[in-house]
């Protein structure tokens, strides 16, 4: 997903005059859906990690699954925040293109 998002951002940056704002909004909606899915998965991993932290107080056997969940949680957090930042950058590109079109129509 990151490669696809990066390639789309490069495409929009290189073709600012050709790309329609509506097309960007459609892509943004797809990426927002992807963000929502990753947020739900990240919250699920957080809850599981907290449950295993509590279970560690009962038995030290739960340290290994808790460590694995922590690794997955860190990876999901990194991926989610990269996705979030790139979607916000797409919004900035959309507003830039929208304002550029308005200025061109006025002139």
Order of alpha helices (4+ residues) and beta strands (2+ residues): alpha-alpha-alpha
